[in-house]
């Protein structure tokens, strides 16, 4: 696996990928493996150096720790008091490719602090458990073909209060999936256009919120279109509308219709994101031969599915894609959001049939365009086992940026690398 890695001492500053960002606290718990790249061969026993600090080591601090394979039940739990604020936890390994995580909690002055480190074992050999159905290509070809019969009826409305001297901002939408159903998004267009512009589709992470738009790339001559997937405008002034939907009717949307592959919530979403590429290509000021797609988490999943479903996509950049290897838990292997089968009793025949068509690994296996991916080994939302399995399944040209210590967030350096990569590749 070719990779380039950001070292563990990166300075944490302000920007995230519309998701959580790392927190800074006065008291810190440090957990560090004894290999700089956090990588091991099966059978090796990493040593996890633990330190609890408040400027200097915290003496006589009580800690609790767990050692576990990625996102699975702990192999070992324990408690101890650290006289000088430090210890080394060792004695554990993996006999199969995967990730072994050491999590540590410390209590200082009644407040709890936590950190982890995750060792990877022969990760180039991690293989997903999901199986591709024989009619996978036919199922999605039919879905896309039926979708293309729907007139897009595009709408663009300028939002003056969001415009800048360099970028014009529109509330945009198009009809999708069925008559009366629409995909909404925030379209950023360079204020000065000469000819046609390359374009970037930004697909959303999980939940429901407004979409502010991507100005930086628009200022550099790219049309950007940040969409939502739930059929409501993305520029509403009252954020509480999104919050109420997220906590109400959309609370469990990743499971809606999962008992039937033709009625699963994500069928409308997958083909809608693919159609967003067609919408961009239809705009007079967009160069239809130069369109890329990017997103993180759920958006990372949608990046991969969109890149397969629409041949107009020139390149794809995904952060920690969710929805990969959805049956992993059934094989005691780490699994990604939305953890459909964490409770194995929910693995009915109907659901197992559905997820084969929506597992992002199966889309990743079929990609032909260049792919950029970035993630961290400490991600507790989209586990690295599933992410690495998806990456290993890609046979198209690919580039990987690993930040071992990161969780379900992005450092500014990752965002810069993603932006640079996609802007370079979309115009090739």
N, C-alpha and C positions, 0 to 999 in steps of 0.2 A: 504494500500500500504506500503510494507516494504521498508525503504529507509535509507541510511546514508548520512549525509549532511556535506559539508565543510562550515565552518563558514564564515561570510562575510568579515573577516579581513585577508584572505589569501594574502600572499605576491606574487606579480606578477613577475615572472621571465621567462626567455627566450624562452621556447619551445611552439610551437603550433602544432595542428594536421593538418598540411599542409593547414591551413586556417588562417583567421585573428587572431591576438592575441591582448590582451588588451593593450591600449595605456596609457602611463603615461604623465601627463602634470603638469606644475607648478600650474595652477589654476584648482581646482577640483569642480565639482558639486556633492553633495552627496544627495541621496534620499533613505530613510530608513523606511520601515514599522515598526509598533510598536510591531509586533510579531517576535520573533527571527527566527522562521522557515519560515516566510512569509506566513503562512497558516491560513485560517479563515473558519468559518462556514457561509453558505449562510445567508444573512441578517446582518451580522456584518459589521461595518464601520471602515476599517483600517485608521489609521492616518499616513500620509506620512511626515516624518520630512525632510525638505529641508535645505541644507546649502551650501553656495558658499564660498570657502576658497582659500586663497593664503598664506600659512603658518598659518594665522589666518583668521577670518571672513572678507569677502569683504563687506564694508559698501556701502549703497545706490546703490546696484546692481539691474539692471533691469532683470527680468526673464519672460519667457513665459512658460506656462505649458499646458498639455493636459491630460485628464483622459479618458481612453477608455477600452473597452473589447478587449481581445487579437487580435491584427492585424485588428480591425474594426474601423469604423469612430469614431472620438472623441465624447464622451458624453458631454464633457465640455472643452472649451478653455478659457484661460485667460492670462492676463499680470498683473504684479505688480512690485513695487520697494521695495526691502528689505532693511530697514534702517540699520539693524545690520547683514545682510547677511543670515538670517534664517527665516523660516516660517514653518507652519504645514498645509498641505492640507488634508481635510477630508470631510465627508458628502456623500460619494459614497459607493455603495455596489453592490453585485450581488445576484439575487434571484435564479439563477440556477448555477450548478457546472461550473467552468471555471476560467479565470484569468482576473484580473483588473489591468491595467498598468497606472502608473503615470510617465509621461515624462516631464523633465524640461530642458529648454535651458537658459543659462545665457550669457550675453555679457559683457566682461571685456576688456577695452582698445581696443575696436573695433573687438575683436576676440570672436567667439562663442564657447561655451562649452555645453556639453549635458550629461545627465545621466537619468536613469529611475529605477524604482523598480516595481515589479509585484507581486501582492498578489494573492494567489491561494485559491479558495473557493470550499470546499468539492471535491477535485480533484480526490479522489478515485472513485467518481461517474460519472466522465466524460466518455461519450460514443461516439464513432465515429458515423458519419452519413452514412458512406459508406455501401452499401449493397453488399453481396457476390452473384454473379450469380450462378444459379443452376449447371451449367456445368463448374465452375471454375477449379476444380481438373482435369476434363477431358481435358479442353483446354490446361492446362500446361503439363499434362502427354503426350499429343500428341506432343506438341512443343518439349519437351525434347527427346521423342522417335525418332522424325524425325531428330533431331540434332545429336543424337548418331550414325546415319547412316553415317555421314560425317567423313572421316578419319582425325584424328587430324594432321598427318604429323608434329610432333613436331620438333622444331629447337632450339638448344642451341649454343650460341656463347660467348666464354669467353671474358670479357672486362678487359684486364690486368690493365689499368690505374685506374680502380675502385676497384680492389682487395686490400685486406689488408693481413697481416700475418695470421689473424684469419678467414677471410671470402673470398671466391671466388665468384665473381659476373659475372652473365651471362645476356646477352640479350636473352630473350626466347620468343617463340611464338608457336602458334598452330592454325591449321585451325578450323574455327568455323562458324556455322550457314549455310553457303553455300560454295561450292567449290571456292577457291580463296580468301575468306574472312578470316582474321586472327585476333586473339587477341594477343597483345604484352604485355610484362611485364619485370620487372627487378627481376631476381632470385638471392637470396643470399644464399649461401651454406656454412656450416661450413668447414673450410679448413681441419680439421681432423675429419673423420667420422668413427665411430665404429658401424657397423650394419646399421640399418635404423633410420632415424630421424623423429620426429614429424614435422608437417608443418603448416604454417599460411598463408592464402591467405589474402592480403590487397586489398580491392576494393576501387575505387577512388571517391573522391568528384567531384562536378560539374566542368565543364570547360575542358581545354586541356593543359597539361604541361608534362614535363619530370617526370620520376619516379626514385628517387634516390636509392630506395631500403631500406630495414629495416635491419640494421647491428646489432643492439643491441641484438635482439632475436637470430640472426644467431650466434653471439658470444657465446650464451648460449646453442647452440646445436639444434636450430630449423632452418629448411629450411623456408625461407620467399619468397613470390612471390607477388610483388606489380604490379598490372596490370593497363593498360589504357583500354578504351572501344571504342576508335574511329578508330581502325584499322591502327595505325601508330606506329613505334617503340618508345619505351619509353626512350631510351638512346641517342637520337640525341644530338650532341654537341652544336647545335645552337638553343637556347631557343626561338628565334624569329619565328621559324617555328611553334611552338605551339601557340604563341601569334597571329600570322597571321590567323591560322585556327580558334582559339577561337573567333576572331573578324570578321571572314569571313564566310566560309561555315558552321561552327559549331555554329554560333551565337544563333540560335533559335532551336537547335537540340531537346530540350525537348518537342517541339510541332510537330516535323516532323512525318507525317503520322498518326496523332492522330484521323483522321476521320475514320480509319479502324483498328480494333483491331489486324488484322493479319499483317498489314504493319506498325504498330507503331514502332518508333525508338527503344524503349526499349525492344521489343521482342527479337531482336538480342542481346541486352545488357544482359538481364536477363538470357537467356539460355547460353550466352557466359561466364558469371561469374560462372554459375553452371558447365560448362564444364571445367573451370580452375581448379576446384577441381579434376576432372578426370585426367587432365594433371598432376597435382601434384602426384596423386595416381599412375600414370604410371611410375614415375621416380624410378630407382633402389634403390636410397638412401633415399626414403621417405616411412615412415610407413603409409600405406593407411588407417589404423584404427585410426589414431590420427591426424586429420586435422581440424583446426579451421578457422574461417573467421572473419574479422573485417574491419571497415571503419567508416567514419563520414560524415554526411549530405547526399548527394547523396550516398556516400559510406555506410552510415548507412542503407539507404534503400536497397542497394544491398546486404548488410550483411544479412538482414532478408530474402530477396527473395532467396538468394543462400542457406541459411540454410534450407529452405523449399524444394527447387527444387532438391537438391542433398543429398541423404540420407547418403553419406559418411561424411558429416559435423558433427563433434563431439560437437562443441559449437560455439557460435556467440556472438561477442561484438560490440555494435553499439553506436556511439555518435550521438545525435540529428538527428535521421533518417528523411530524407525528404520524399516527396511523400506519406505522410500519410493523410488519410481522405480528398481526393482530391475534394470532393464536399462540404466541410464544409462551404465555402462562400455562397453557395446557401441556407443554413439554418442559416445564420448570426452567424456562429461559426468560430473561428480562423482556418486558413488553412496553409498548409505547401508549401514550394517551390515545384514545379514551378508556383504556383498560377494560375492554368489553368483557373479557373472560377471567378477570382477576378472581371472581367467584366462579369456580369451574362448573357449578351447578347451572349457570346461565348458558352453558354451551349446548343449546338445543340444535337439532339437525338443521332447522330452518336458518338459524343465525350463522351456523358454520358455513352453510351454503352461501349466504349473502356476503360474508366478509371476504370470501375468496375473490370476489369481483371488485372489492373496494380497498383491498390491502395495497398500500402504496408500493410495497416491494415488487408486486407484479407489474406495475407501471414502470418502475425503475429498471427492471430487467429489459424493457423494450425501448428505452430511450436511444435516440440516435444523435441528438444535438449535444454540444458541450455543456458540462454541468460543473458548477462550483458548489461545494458544501463546506459548512463550518459548524462545529459543535464542541462541547466539552465533556470530559469523562465524569464530572460530578453532577450532571443533569439528573434531577430526581423527578422530572415531569415526563420527559422523553428520554428513556434510558439509552445509554450509549450502545448497549448490545443490539437494540433494534436499529439504531441509526447506522452503526458500522455494518450490520448485515445488509441494509439497503444500499449503502455505498459500495460494498463488495459486489453487489449484484449488477451494478452498472457496467456495461461494456462500452459505452460511448466515451469519448474523450472527457476526462474529469480532473478536477483540481480540488485538493482538500486542505483546509486550514484548521488545525486542531489547537484548541486552547485548553489543556487538560484540566486546569483548576476551575474553569467556568461551569456554571450551572445553566438554568434555563433563562439566560440573558446573553447579551452581546456586549463586548468591550468596544470602545470607539475604533480601535484598530481593526476589528473584524468588519465593522460597518464600512470603514474606508476601503478595505480590501475588496469587499463585496461590490461596492459602488464602482471602484476602478475596474474590476474584472468584467462586470456586466456591461459597462459603457464601452469597454474595448472590444468585447466579443459581439455585442449586438450590431456593431458597424462593420464587422469583417465581411 
